[in-house]
Amino acid sequence: RRESAFLFTVLLAGGILAFASVSMLVAEQGAPGAKIDTAEDALWWAITTITTVGYGDLVPVTNLGQTIAAFTMIAGITIFGAF
């Protein structure tokens, strides 16, 4: 039972990372002043945000991007709190 809960948590985190990365790229790509304009940048942003590190090197500038960021932060806190 413990192993299946761990696997579920890891898969959930991976799914959130994928969703957040793609969503952020779509929301920010082409926006004036946006620094998240490649898939690599979006994945890096998602990893640093979900782990609550948030270096500040890549930040969303659109309202949709900021909303995605808020949900990603809450998801990260929830996932790591579950451990």
Backbone torsions as a table, in degrees:
resi	resn	phi	psi	omega
1	ARG	NA	-39.5	179.5
2	ARG	-64.4	-40.3	-179.5
3	GLU	-65.8	-38.8	-179.5
4	SER	-70.4	-34.2	176.5
5	ALA	-67.0	-40.3	177.4
6	PHE	-64.0	-45.4	179.3
7	LEU	-61.5	-42.9	177.8
8	PHE	-59.8	-43.8	-179.3
9	THR	-64.6	-42.0	179.1
10	VAL	-65.4	-43.3	178.7
11	LEU	-65.7	-38.6	177.8
12	LEU	-63.3	-44.8	178.4
13	ALA	-62.1	-42.3	177.8
14	GLY	-62.8	-41.2	178.0
15	GLY	-65.0	-41.3	178.2
16	ILE	-65.6	-40.9	177.0
17	LEU	-59.1	-46.3	-179.3
18	ALA	-63.7	-47.4	-179.4
19	PHE	-63.2	-45.1	-178.8
20	ALA	-64.6	-41.3	-179.7
21	SER	-62.3	-51.1	-177.8
22	VAL	-65.5	-44.0	-179.6
23	SER	-61.9	-43.5	-179.1
24	MET	-65.7	-40.6	179.2
25	LEU	-62.0	-44.0	179.3
26	VAL	-64.6	-41.3	-177.2
27	ALA	-70.4	-36.2	-171.4
28	GLU	-99.0	-25.8	-174.4
29	GLN	-60.9	122.9	178.0
30	GLY	88.6	-5.5	179.0
31	ALA	-75.1	142.8	179.1
32	PRO	-61.2	128.5	178.8
33	GLY	81.6	2.1	-178.3
34	ALA	-76.1	137.3	176.8
35	LYS	-103.0	-12.5	179.0
36	ILE	-94.1	91.8	-176.0
37	ASP	-130.3	7.1	174.2
38	THR	-131.3	161.9	178.5
39	ALA	-63.3	-36.0	179.1
40	GLU	-65.2	-42.5	177.1
41	ASP	-62.7	-42.2	-179.0
42	ALA	-64.9	-40.7	178.6
43	LEU	-67.3	-43.4	177.6
44	TRP	-59.9	-44.4	178.3
45	TRP	-59.4	-45.9	-177.6
46	ALA	-63.2	-41.8	-179.9
47	ILE	-64.7	-46.7	-178.6
48	THR	-69.4	-27.5	179.9
49	THR	-79.1	-44.0	-177.5
50	ILE	-68.8	-26.9	177.8
51	THR	-88.4	3.8	179.0
52	THR	62.1	21.7	175.7
53	VAL	-78.8	-53.8	176.5
54	GLY	50.1	74.5	-177.3
55	TYR	-60.2	-29.0	-178.1
56	GLY	92.2	0.8	178.7
57	ASP	-74.0	-29.2	177.7
58	LEU	-127.7	119.1	179.9
59	VAL	-132.5	144.4	178.3
60	PRO	-73.2	144.2	179.5
61	VAL	-111.9	-14.7	179.9
62	THR	-93.9	158.8	177.4
63	ASN	-62.9	-41.8	178.3
64	LEU	-63.5	-42.2	178.3
65	GLY	-61.9	-40.4	178.6
66	GLN	-68.1	-34.1	176.2
67	THR	-67.3	-43.7	176.4
68	ILE	-60.3	-41.0	179.0
69	ALA	-61.6	-43.5	-179.6
70	ALA	-61.4	-45.1	179.5
71	PHE	-66.4	-36.5	178.6
72	THR	-65.9	-41.1	177.5
73	MET	-62.8	-45.5	179.7
74	ILE	-63.2	-41.2	178.2
75	ALA	-63.1	-41.5	179.2
76	GLY	-63.5	-45.0	178.3
77	ILE	-62.2	-40.4	179.6
78	THR	-65.6	-44.9	-178.3
79	ILE	-64.9	-48.1	-178.6
80	PHE	-70.8	-27.9	174.5
81	GLY	-69.0	-27.8	179.1
82	ALA	-68.4	-27.5	178.4
83	PHE	-71.1	NA	NA
